[in-house]
Amino acid sequence: MMHYVRYIELKRTIEDNTRLLMLYTQGDYRFIDEVLLWLENVEKILRNNNLPEVSLVTGFRSEVMASGLKKVAVDSASKLQSNRKLQQSAGFEAISKTVDLLYPVLKKEHDRFAEAERVLMQVLSFANMKGYLQTYTGSTLSQADLAKLWNTLSSDNDLRGGISNVEGMVGKYDSLIVLDQALSLFA
């Protein structure tokens, strides 16, 4: 289970591949260095989240580095290609493989947070009918305000089930983030 902040970090890093693809299509000489930095950043995020995909991304980065040494053949015509073209091809392939590998991970996390937000929106509808949200909607809330509202909702017998469901899906601290987002949608 990935924390929300780390999920967003990984999502933004993966979305940054468009910048790399632009460098590739322009034939920019910085492409390989940028790909290696990008893969290293993805590895760091995966390692921080204890995700097993980190070993595969490390392998992709190794393939890119090895292609610069002419140790990896990209295709049968690789003997006719220059060292730079081999490495660029390996870099492009590494980006593609990494995105394909991490898409299911991101989708699973996205679905989990979306479900938590959906349940919380139902809870907030009931909380609004009970008058709990009058002081909390329409303004920027601090963490203390969110925690106070969360405790208020948790103590209500009618809302407790939904609140514990959300907390079980995303964890205690991420539920405050989901609550903040849901309140902004609710207002």
C-alpha positions as CSV (number, residue, x, y, z in Angstrom):
1,M,0.0,0.0,0.0
2,M,1.5,3.3,-1.1
3,H,1.0,6.6,0.7
4,Y,-0.8,9.2,-1.2
5,V,2.1,11.6,-1.4
6,R,4.4,8.9,-2.8
7,Y,1.7,7.8,-5.3
8,I,1.5,11.4,-6.6
9,E,5.3,11.6,-6.8
10,L,5.5,8.3,-8.8
11,K,2.6,9.4,-11.0
12,R,4.3,12.8,-11.8
13,T,7.6,11.1,-12.5
14,I,6.0,8.7,-14.9
15,E,4.1,11.5,-16.6
16,D,7.5,13.3,-17.1
17,N,8.4,10.7,-19.7
18,T,6.8,13.0,-22.4
19,R,9.7,15.4,-21.9
20,L,12.1,12.5,-22.4
21,L,10.3,11.4,-25.6
22,M,10.5,15.0,-26.9
23,L,14.3,14.9,-26.4
24,Y,14.4,11.5,-28.2
25,T,12.4,12.8,-31.2
26,Q,14.6,15.9,-31.4
27,G,17.8,13.7,-31.3
28,D,19.0,15.7,-28.3
29,Y,22.4,14.6,-27.1
30,R,21.2,14.9,-23.4
31,F,18.6,12.2,-24.0
32,I,20.6,9.3,-22.5
33,D,21.7,11.2,-19.4
34,E,18.1,12.3,-18.8
35,V,16.8,8.8,-19.2
36,L,19.3,7.4,-16.7
37,L,18.4,10.2,-14.2
38,W,14.7,9.5,-14.8
39,L,15.1,5.7,-14.3
40,E,17.2,6.4,-11.1
41,N,14.5,8.6,-9.8
42,V,11.8,6.0,-10.5
43,E,14.0,3.4,-8.7
44,K,14.3,5.6,-5.7
45,I,10.5,6.1,-5.5
46,L,9.9,2.4,-5.9
47,R,12.6,1.5,-3.3
48,N,11.1,4.0,-0.8
49,N,7.7,2.2,-1.2
50,N,9.2,-1.3,-1.0
51,L,7.8,-2.2,-4.4
52,P,9.3,-5.3,-6.1
53,E,9.3,-3.6,-9.5
54,V,12.4,-1.7,-8.5
55,S,14.6,-4.6,-9.6
56,L,13.1,-4.6,-13.1
57,V,13.6,-0.8,-13.4
58,T,17.2,-1.3,-12.2
59,G,17.6,-3.9,-15.0
60,F,16.2,-1.4,-17.6
61,R,18.8,1.2,-16.4
62,S,21.6,-1.4,-16.7
63,E,20.5,-2.2,-20.2
64,V,20.8,1.4,-21.2
65,M,24.2,1.8,-19.6
66,A,25.4,-1.5,-21.2
67,S,24.2,-0.5,-24.6
68,G,26.7,2.4,-24.5
69,L,29.4,-0.2,-24.2
70,K,28.1,-2.1,-27.3
71,K,27.4,-5.1,-25.1
72,V,23.7,-5.3,-25.8
73,A,22.3,-5.9,-29.3
74,V,19.0,-4.1,-29.8
75,D,18.2,-5.9,-33.0
76,S,19.8,-7.9,-35.8
77,A,20.9,-4.8,-37.6
78,S,22.7,-3.4,-34.6
79,K,26.1,-3.9,-36.1
80,L,25.3,-1.2,-38.6
81,Q,24.1,1.3,-36.1
82,S,26.3,3.7,-34.2
83,N,26.9,3.5,-30.5
84,R,24.8,6.6,-29.9
85,K,21.9,5.2,-31.9
86,L,22.1,1.9,-30.0
87,Q,22.0,3.7,-26.7
88,Q,19.1,5.9,-27.7
89,S,17.2,2.9,-28.9
90,A,17.8,1.2,-25.5
91,G,16.8,4.4,-23.7
92,F,13.5,4.6,-25.6
93,E,12.9,0.9,-24.9
94,A,13.6,1.4,-21.2
95,I,11.1,4.3,-21.0
96,S,8.5,2.2,-22.7
97,K,9.1,-0.9,-20.5
98,T,9.1,1.2,-17.3
99,V,5.8,2.9,-18.1
100,D,4.2,-0.4,-19.1
101,L,5.5,-2.0,-15.9
102,L,4.2,0.8,-13.6
103,Y,0.9,1.5,-15.2
104,P,-0.9,-1.4,-13.3
105,V,0.7,-0.2,-10.0
106,L,-0.5,3.3,-10.5
107,K,-4.0,2.1,-11.6
108,K,-4.3,0.0,-8.5
109,E,-3.4,2.9,-6.2
110,H,-5.6,5.3,-8.1
111,D,-8.6,3.0,-7.8
112,R,-7.9,2.6,-4.1
113,F,-7.9,6.3,-3.4
114,A,-10.8,6.9,-5.8
115,E,-12.9,4.3,-3.9
116,A,-11.9,5.9,-0.5
117,E,-13.0,9.3,-1.9
118,R,-16.3,7.9,-3.1
119,V,-17.1,6.3,0.3
120,L,-16.1,9.5,2.0
121,M,-18.4,11.6,-0.2
122,Q,-21.3,9.5,1.0
123,V,-20.2,9.9,4.6
124,L,-19.9,13.7,4.1
125,S,-23.4,13.8,2.6
126,F,-24.8,12.3,5.8
127,A,-22.5,14.5,7.9
128,N,-23.8,17.6,6.1
129,M,-27.4,16.6,6.8
130,K,-26.5,16.3,10.5
131,G,-24.9,19.7,10.4
132,Y,-21.3,18.7,11.0
133,L,-19.8,20.4,7.9
134,Q,-21.2,24.0,8.3
135,T,-18.0,25.3,9.8
136,Y,-15.7,23.3,7.6
137,T,-16.8,23.9,4.0
138,G,-15.7,26.8,1.8
139,S,-12.4,27.6,3.5
140,T,-8.9,26.3,3.7
141,L,-8.5,23.9,6.6
142,S,-5.4,23.2,8.6
143,Q,-4.4,19.7,9.6
144,A,-5.7,20.3,13.1
145,D,-9.1,21.3,11.6
146,L,-9.2,18.2,9.4
147,A,-8.2,15.9,12.4
148,K,-10.9,17.5,14.5
149,L,-13.5,16.9,11.8
150,W,-12.3,13.4,11.3
151,N,-12.6,12.7,15.1
152,T,-16.1,14.2,15.1
153,L,-17.2,12.0,12.2
154,S,-15.6,9.0,13.8
155,S,-17.5,9.5,17.0
156,D,-20.9,9.6,15.4
157,N,-22.5,6.1,15.4
158,D,-24.1,6.5,12.0
159,L,-20.9,7.6,10.3
160,R,-18.4,5.4,12.1
161,G,-18.6,2.5,9.7
162,G,-17.9,4.6,6.6
163,I,-15.1,6.4,8.4
164,S,-13.4,3.2,9.5
165,N,-13.8,1.8,6.0
166,V,-12.0,4.8,4.5
167,E,-9.3,4.6,7.1
168,G,-8.8,0.9,6.4
169,M,-8.5,1.5,2.7
170,V,-5.9,4.3,2.8
171,G,-4.6,4.6,6.3
172,K,-5.0,7.2,9.0
173,Y,-2.9,10.0,7.6
174,D,-3.9,9.6,4.0
175,S,-7.6,9.7,5.0
176,L,-7.0,13.3,6.1
177,I,-5.7,14.1,2.6
178,V,-8.7,12.3,1.0
179,L,-11.0,14.2,3.5
180,D,-9.5,17.5,2.4
181,Q,-10.0,16.7,-1.3
182,A,-13.5,15.5,-0.7
183,L,-14.4,18.6,1.2
184,S,-13.1,20.7,-1.7
185,L,-15.3,18.7,-4.1
186,F,-18.3,18.8,-1.7
187,A,-18.3,22.6,-1.2
